[in-house]
Amino acid sequence: MTPEDIKQFVVDLYAASGAGDWDKVATMLTDDFFVSEADTLPMKGVYRGKNALRELFTTVMGMMDVAGLEIVETCAGKDHAVTILSFQFADPSLAPAELCELFRFRDGKVCEIKPYYYDPAPIVAACAAKAAAVANA
């Protein structure tokens, strides 16, 4: 894959995930795919297999009210890409969460995603806000 192919693949993967097209997402991942969320986050852990992104997406969306996801930029090399993202939350008083996601590719598919948060506080705050809203409902 060329760096341009990789960039387009990442865009397509985000689009398929956002649309809930989990069958398509599964075809874009290796059998041994995994995504690792840091221990400082409410969704911490390693999610494995072709359904890992679906499991993580369901977990995250159940923990916080994400109103939008902006892909700021993707940089790519021969077998990896890094995408800068910004999460916007439904509660306008919450600061956006900014992060980078590292994608590793093998044989034309993604084999690993590793998110990096400079500051996990916006994610933690968004989860706390949703938990409080649910408790008060």
C-alpha positions in Angstrom: 0.0 0.0 0.0 1.2 3.5 -0.8 1.0 6.2 1.9 -2.0 7.7 0.0 -3.7 4.2 0.0 -3.2 4.0 3.7 -4.6 7.5 4.3 -7.7 6.6 2.3 -8.0 3.3 4.1 -8.1 5.1 7.5 -10.8 7.5 6.2 -12.8 4.5 5.0 -12.4 2.7 8.3 -13.6 5.7 10.3 -16.6 6.0 7.9 -17.5 2.4 8.2 -17.2 2.5 12.0 -19.3 5.7 12.2 -22.0 4.2 10.0 -22.1 1.0 12.1 -21.1 -1.1 9.1 -19.4 -3.7 11.3 -19.3 -6.3 8.5 -17.2 -4.0 6.4 -15.0 -3.0 9.4 -14.3 -6.7 10.0 -13.0 -7.1 6.5 -10.5 -4.3 7.0 -8.9 -5.9 10.1 -6.5 -8.8 10.5 -7.6 -11.9 12.4 -5.3 -11.0 15.2 -6.2 -7.3 15.3 -6.1 -5.5 18.6 -6.7 -2.0 20.0 -5.2 -0.9 23.3 -6.8 1.8 25.5 -4.6 3.2 28.3 -5.2 2.3 32.0 -5.9 6.0 32.7 -9.2 5.9 30.7 -12.6 4.6 31.6 -12.6 2.3 28.6 -9.2 0.9 29.5 -8.1 -2.5 28.2 -7.1 -4.4 25.1 -9.9 -5.3 22.7 -9.0 -8.2 20.3 -10.3 -9.7 17.1 -12.4 -8.7 14.1 -15.2 -7.4 16.4 -12.9 -5.4 18.7 -13.8 -2.0 17.2 -17.5 -2.8 17.5 -17.0 -3.7 21.1 -14.9 -0.6 21.8 -17.3 1.7 19.9 -20.3 0.3 21.8 -18.4 0.7 25.1 -17.3 4.3 24.4 -20.7 5.5 23.1 -22.3 4.0 26.2 -20.0 5.9 28.5 -20.1 9.4 26.9 -22.2 11.4 24.5 -20.0 12.1 21.5 -21.6 14.6 19.2 -18.9 14.7 16.6 -15.5 13.3 15.5 -13.2 15.5 13.4 -10.4 13.9 11.5 -7.8 16.7 11.6 -5.0 15.1 9.6 -3.5 11.7 8.8 0.2 11.1 8.1 1.3 7.8 6.6 4.4 5.8 6.0 5.0 2.3 4.5 3.1 0.3 7.1 1.6 2.7 9.5 -0.4 5.9 9.9 -1.1 8.5 12.6 -4.4 10.3 12.7 -5.0 13.4 14.7 -8.6 13.5 16.0 -10.9 15.8 18.0 -14.0 14.5 19.8 -16.8 17.0 20.4 -19.3 16.2 23.1 -23.0 16.8 23.3 -22.6 18.9 26.4 -21.1 22.2 25.1 -19.5 22.9 28.5 -17.1 20.0 28.0 -13.8 20.7 26.3 -13.1 18.6 23.1 -10.8 15.6 23.6 -7.8 15.6 21.3 -5.8 12.5 20.5 -3.7 10.7 18.0 -4.3 7.2 16.8 -1.5 5.0 15.6 -2.5 2.4 12.9 -0.3 -0.5 12.0 -0.9 -2.3 8.7 0.0 -5.8 7.6 -1.0 -7.4 4.3 -3.4 -4.5 3.3 -5.3 -4.6 6.6 -5.1 -2.9 10.0 -3.5 -5.1 12.6 -3.3 -2.6 15.5 -4.7 0.7 16.7 -3.1 2.5 19.6 -4.7 5.8 20.8 -2.6 8.4 22.4 -4.2 11.1 24.6 -2.1 14.1 25.6 -4.7 14.9 28.3 -7.3 12.2 29.2 -9.2 14.6 31.4 -11.8 15.6 28.7 -12.6 11.9 28.2 -12.9 11.3 31.9 -15.1 14.4 32.3 -17.4 13.3 29.4 -17.9 9.9 31.0 -18.6 11.5 34.4 -21.1 13.9 32.8 -23.0 11.0 31.2 -22.9 9.0 34.4 -24.3 11.9 36.3 -27.0 12.5 33.7 -28.1 8.9 33.8 -28.1 8.9 37.6 -30.3 12.0 37.6 -32.7 10.7 35.0 
